[in-house]
Amino acid sequence: MKAEKKNEDPGFEKALERLEKIVTEMEEGDLSLDKMMQHFEEGSRLVQYCSARLNEVEKKIEQLVKKDGGTGTAPFEAEAE
């Protein structure tokens, strides 16, 4: 999975899985400085992606719960980044 492609949507679970792998590799301390920076940059993008997805889900859940004091769904428009 290449997270460098801006239009590619890896999916939350795959992004989180890749992020965990990056963290593990960085914690081991066996990477060169260049590889460490590449991992840091990719990890930063994955954190932003996962955070945005979680925020979207949170807003959808809030809409579901708040609609007319009961349960139901309402259209959700994601905020432009």
C-alpha positions in Angstrom: 0.0 0.0 0.0 1.4 3.4 -1.0 0.0 6.2 1.0 2.0 8.8 -1.0 -0.8 8.9 -3.7 -3.1 11.7 -2.6 -6.2 10.3 -4.4 -5.8 6.8 -3.1 -8.1 5.8 -0.2 -6.5 2.9 1.6 -9.4 2.4 4.0 -9.2 3.1 7.7 -8.2 -0.5 8.8 -5.4 -0.7 6.2 -4.1 2.7 7.1 -4.1 1.9 10.8 -2.4 -1.4 10.1 0.3 0.4 8.1 0.7 3.0 10.8 1.2 0.4 13.4 3.9 -1.3 11.2 5.7 2.1 10.7 5.7 2.8 14.5 7.1 -0.7 15.2 9.9 -0.2 12.7 10.8 3.2 14.0 10.8 2.0 17.6 13.3 -0.8 16.7 15.8 1.9 15.8 17.5 0.0 13.0 16.5 2.5 10.2 18.8 5.0 8.5 18.0 8.7 9.0 16.5 9.0 5.5 14.3 5.9 6.0 13.2 7.3 9.4 12.2 10.5 7.8 10.3 8.7 5.0 8.5 6.7 7.7 7.7 9.8 9.7 6.3 11.6 6.7 4.1 8.6 5.7 3.0 8.1 9.3 2.0 11.8 9.5 -0.2 11.4 6.4 -1.7 8.2 7.8 -2.5 9.9 11.1 -4.2 12.8 9.3 -6.2 10.3 7.2 -7.3 8.2 10.2 -8.2 11.3 12.2 -10.3 12.7 9.4 -12.2 9.4 8.9 -12.8 9.1 12.7 -14.2 12.7 12.7 -16.5 11.9 9.8 -17.9 8.8 11.6 -18.3 10.8 14.8 -20.4 13.4 13.0 -22.5 10.8 11.3 -23.2 9.2 14.7 -24.1 12.5 16.2 -26.5 13.2 13.4 -28.0 9.7 13.9 -28.6 10.3 17.6 -29.8 13.9 17.4 -32.3 13.6 14.6 -35.7 14.5 16.1 -34.7 13.2 19.5 -34.8 9.7 18.2 -32.8 7.5 15.9 -32.7 8.1 12.2 -30.2 9.3 9.6 -29.6 12.6 8.0 -27.4 13.4 5.0 -23.8 14.2 6.0 -21.6 16.5 4.0 -17.9 16.1 4.8 -16.1 19.3 5.4 -13.6 20.3 2.7 -10.0 20.1 3.8 
